[in-house]
Amino acid sequence: MKHIFSIILVVLVLVSCKEENKKTEDVAQVETEAQDIAFASFGKEITAADALPAKRMAVHYASMSVGDTIDAKMIAKVDEVCQAKGCWMKLDLPDGEQVMVKFKDYGFFMPKDIAGKEVIINGKAFVNEVPVDEQRHYAEDGGATPEEIAKITEPKKTLSFEADGVLLKED
């Protein structure tokens, strides 16, 4: 009876070790697939690891108020880019909101033709109140008409992000 119990115990240990190897292989395969995706890097060198999807980041923004700041890394689709220099971009959130992204110390700029592409940004997420003159400046950079710019008359609560590094997914 002791020998049967010992044999069963040894078999269970071997099976569990085999299962652990399979899990390790699966993780290695996922990491390899992530490395196979080509990215153009801007600013500080970052990796795609641990980036939150836009849907999850929207939950964080919903719980923040003006003045709150958190370190974050997120994946989102570019909606709009500054057409003057590429010095800011707006990213889509799933709830219809947008995140206004500026680049730390104006240390780098983004290509002007990346609307619709996916990016991973790293830096500080915060909620900001943007004054009227700054909103008008961004509207002008975005190509808004004088009539649209004139309609901006009140400060606006804005979901913001100061990125120190960006990865642009290449097609």
C-alpha positions as CSV (number, residue, x, y, z in Angstrom):
1,M,0.0,0.0,0.0
2,K,2.9,2.4,0.8
3,H,4.4,1.7,-2.6
4,I,1.2,2.5,-4.5
5,F,0.8,5.8,-2.6
6,S,4.5,6.6,-3.4
7,I,4.0,5.9,-7.1
8,I,0.9,8.0,-7.2
9,L,2.7,10.9,-5.5
10,V,5.6,10.7,-8.0
11,V,3.2,10.6,-11.0
12,L,1.3,13.7,-9.7
13,V,4.6,15.6,-9.2
14,L,5.7,14.7,-12.7
15,V,2.4,15.7,-14.2
16,S,2.4,19.1,-12.3
17,C,5.9,19.8,-13.6
18,K,4.8,19.1,-17.1
19,E,1.9,21.5,-16.7
20,E,4.2,24.2,-15.4
21,N,6.5,23.8,-18.5
22,K,3.5,24.2,-20.7
23,K,2.5,27.5,-18.9
24,T,6.0,28.8,-19.3
25,E,6.0,28.0,-23.0
26,D,2.6,29.8,-23.4
27,V,4.0,32.9,-21.7
28,A,7.1,32.8,-23.9
29,Q,5.0,32.5,-27.0
30,V,2.8,35.6,-26.0
31,E,6.0,37.6,-25.3
32,T,7.5,36.6,-28.6
33,E,4.3,37.6,-30.5
34,A,4.4,41.0,-28.7
35,Q,8.0,41.5,-29.7
36,D,7.1,40.7,-33.3
37,I,4.9,43.8,-33.6
38,A,6.9,46.7,-35.1
39,F,6.8,50.0,-33.4
40,A,8.4,53.4,-34.2
41,S,9.7,54.9,-30.9
42,F,9.5,58.6,-30.0
43,G,11.0,60.3,-26.9
44,K,12.1,58.1,-24.0
45,E,12.6,54.4,-24.9
46,I,9.6,52.4,-23.6
47,T,8.2,48.9,-24.0
48,A,4.7,47.8,-24.8
49,A,4.6,45.6,-21.6
50,D,2.0,46.5,-18.9
51,A,0.1,49.1,-21.1
52,L,-3.5,49.6,-20.1
53,P,-6.2,49.5,-22.8
54,A,-8.0,52.8,-23.4
55,K,-11.2,51.2,-21.8
56,R,-9.4,50.6,-18.5
57,M,-7.7,54.0,-18.6
58,A,-11.2,55.6,-18.9
59,V,-12.1,54.0,-15.6
60,H,-9.1,55.7,-14.0
61,Y,-9.9,59.1,-15.5
62,A,-13.5,58.8,-14.3
63,S,-12.3,58.6,-10.7
64,M,-10.0,61.5,-11.0
65,S,-10.7,65.2,-10.4
66,V,-8.9,68.4,-11.5
67,G,-5.3,68.3,-10.1
68,D,-5.1,64.5,-9.7
69,T,-2.1,62.8,-11.4
70,I,-1.1,59.2,-11.8
71,D,1.8,57.5,-13.6
72,A,0.4,55.4,-16.5
73,K,1.0,53.6,-19.7
74,M,-1.9,53.2,-22.1
75,I,-2.8,51.9,-25.6
76,A,-5.2,54.0,-27.6
77,K,-6.1,55.1,-31.1
78,V,-5.0,58.5,-32.4
79,D,-8.0,60.8,-33.2
80,E,-6.2,64.0,-34.1
81,V,-2.7,65.4,-34.3
82,C,-1.4,69.0,-34.3
83,Q,-1.1,69.9,-37.9
84,A,1.4,72.8,-37.3
85,K,4.2,70.7,-35.8
86,G,2.9,67.4,-34.4
87,C,3.3,68.9,-30.8
88,W,0.2,67.3,-29.4
89,M,-2.3,64.6,-30.2
90,K,-5.8,63.5,-29.1
91,L,-6.5,59.9,-28.3
92,D,-9.9,58.2,-28.3
93,L,-11.4,56.7,-25.1
94,P,-14.3,54.2,-25.5
95,D,-16.8,56.5,-23.7
96,G,-16.6,59.2,-26.4
97,E,-14.1,61.2,-24.4
98,Q,-10.7,62.2,-25.7
99,V,-7.3,62.5,-24.0
100,M,-5.2,65.5,-24.8
101,V,-1.5,64.3,-25.0
102,K,1.4,66.7,-24.9
103,F,5.0,65.7,-24.9
104,K,7.3,66.3,-22.0
105,D,9.4,69.4,-22.3
106,Y,8.4,69.5,-26.0
107,G,11.3,67.0,-26.3
108,F,9.8,65.3,-29.4
109,F,7.0,65.5,-31.9
110,M,4.7,63.0,-33.7
111,P,4.1,62.7,-37.4
112,K,1.1,64.7,-38.5
113,D,-0.5,61.8,-40.5
114,I,-1.1,59.2,-37.8
115,A,-4.8,59.8,-37.2
116,G,-6.5,56.4,-36.9
117,K,-3.3,54.6,-35.9
118,E,-2.6,52.9,-32.5
119,V,-0.1,54.2,-30.0
120,I,1.3,53.3,-26.6
121,I,2.0,56.3,-24.4
122,N,4.0,56.4,-21.2
123,G,4.0,59.2,-18.6
124,K,1.6,61.1,-16.4
125,A,-2.2,61.1,-16.7
126,F,-4.1,64.0,-15.1
127,V,-7.3,66.0,-15.2
128,N,-6.8,69.6,-16.2
129,E,-8.9,72.7,-16.6
130,V,-8.0,74.3,-19.9
131,P,-8.4,78.1,-20.2
132,V,-10.3,79.6,-23.2
133,D,-7.2,81.0,-24.9
134,E,-5.4,77.7,-24.8
135,Q,-8.4,75.9,-26.2
136,R,-8.6,78.4,-29.0
137,H,-4.9,77.8,-29.8
138,Y,-5.4,74.0,-30.0
139,A,-8.5,74.5,-32.2
140,E,-6.4,76.7,-34.5
141,D,-3.6,74.2,-34.6
142,G,-6.2,71.5,-35.4
143,G,-7.5,73.4,-38.4
144,A,-10.8,74.7,-36.9
145,T,-12.6,77.5,-38.7
146,P,-12.7,81.0,-37.2
147,E,-16.4,80.4,-36.5
148,E,-15.6,77.2,-34.5
149,I,-12.9,79.0,-32.6
150,A,-15.2,81.9,-31.7
151,K,-17.6,79.4,-30.1
152,I,-15.0,78.6,-27.4
153,T,-16.0,80.8,-24.5
154,E,-15.6,78.8,-21.3
155,P,-12.8,76.9,-19.6
156,K,-13.1,73.2,-20.1
157,K,-12.3,70.2,-17.9
158,T,-9.9,68.0,-20.0
159,L,-8.5,64.6,-19.6
160,S,-4.8,65.1,-20.2
161,F,-1.5,63.2,-20.5
162,E,2.1,64.3,-20.5
163,A,4.0,61.6,-22.4
164,D,7.7,61.0,-22.0
165,G,7.7,58.2,-24.5
166,V,5.5,57.0,-27.4
167,L,5.4,53.8,-29.4
168,L,3.6,54.1,-32.8
169,K,2.4,50.8,-34.2
170,E,3.7,50.4,-37.7
171,D,1.5,48.8,-40.4
